[in-house]
Amino acid sequence: MVRIAVTGAAGRMGKTLIEAVALADGAELTAALERPDSSLVGADAGELAGLGKNGVTIAGDINAVINDFDVLIDFTAPAATLANAAACAAAGKKIVIGTTGFTPEQEQELLANQAATALCKAANFSTGVNVTLKLLRQAAEILGDDYDIEIYEAHHRHKVDAPSGTALAMGEAVAAGVRRNLREVAVYGREGQTGARQRETIGFATVRGGDVVGDHTVMFMADGERVEITHKASSRMSFARGAVRAASWLADRPAGLYSMQDVLGL
């Protein structure tokens, strides 16, 4: 039985993760965390998630519960994730990271923890999305430079980073397929007299509004035809199930950096 902790327990994703752990075989919620100043510190995590009391009290300090779990699942914010990862590394605890929006400097700081513990980091833990990433790279390799590539993504009004981490992962997948450096060819929005499209560019279009969980479409466009590969998420449970699967898989892995592609054997 893998002992799992969930941080950001009072948030939309945190509640879904708590439910996913409760539904999973071989996993048990043994700790839950929130910000130290949250009024929900001390509440029952199961009751908060709408599942009924489970006896896990929400804590406001990871160090207070560091011995109560084997793997932490973190879908919070970059600064909080960095602090949690450092605490896990110091205690030899594993961590599953679904947080996005890290700066290059924060990313470097985060990944330094792989020397001390096992990290599984992914822009998206949905099994469907990770299969889509594999398909996108294959499509890009086959279609090649004869097709213009554009990426569209839509999320709910509360999402704070753009483009989404999943859209960027899709960009990396297609860029690898056509042997381009995404940082050199990405275009994040267009306005005014931009001139004709440069063939090597990979464009991103971002939409925010309502309660959209996550829509992503990659378009390969040539004269006379268009190929579209789309993934649409209608529930956060698809991400949560994947994260719990990753936590169970990570529990007996040595220190190092892993991805959801590793978990799925892709």
Steps between C-alpha positions, in 0.01 A plus 500: 500500500655830387449783746411817311485865606311765304588867522262777401235277652228767506534592132309360204781267401586412859148378572500296180835345594366402842206329329733326251715362782187369673398320180843352424610149592827481690502867603399673821469868591702550816568877493347816353641851489387858453657843541592574864256794508207301359189487717466134397811383686370249753202395289440141392632451146240241401213712622638802313512297178139394547585138577420492869752500782816298435699593811768696311536847648617779271838634611660837427864390518648219293767436762229416753385204286823413315514153660136423423529440124715335234405717199374858483276611212538872431282698256537842665716796396872528415619658827305252715614205291865603532470509879319166509751335268789617717331359811433168326860477375637566848283223645539253213133521404386463137299773326262514203494850348213627286573869562571709189621855434855467637758755385823351357674581829226334706508197271874464559453528876222243495688243292804522726301292750521192277842425645339434840161349417270382223295764320229433242425823315254545215307784341199269495441167677205392286565167329320631191717811480819296527388269221418816300854631553641181350262524203594865443869427476434215258271719288758780489773258394286363216344828377827693531574850378222507240240575769449815708452420870267696731388417855172614658418465869207606722466494879280637777516864607703421814808360327794733564765387249491510120548314278410199707769256598324238289505727192872557551557125535313452173720767346810318618368173357435636151822706505696184575321326215612763247840552667446858610579683825164618637657797677627627166184449291204547738261791435275584795225706340480732199382858459521767232701478179696184576592417141472160337531197723851359531489129420716391795289675765271314742213724608301499823148638556367529856139531619387552861142496622219323681566161654689332213709223655740478204471490121805458275521471122812477285448583133729387219402712199609471138354607166184298448478322836518534875570238766374575853582303814281598795473414867212630713476453875154519656608418856807553716467138602692396187803696630450381857481130410822533303676679785400228749618236252831687475530518880452124535755437223751747649490353851773242438707691244854624579592869507470668163265687267209316338206597280152365438640352180724284724203399716306387192797334331479733200 
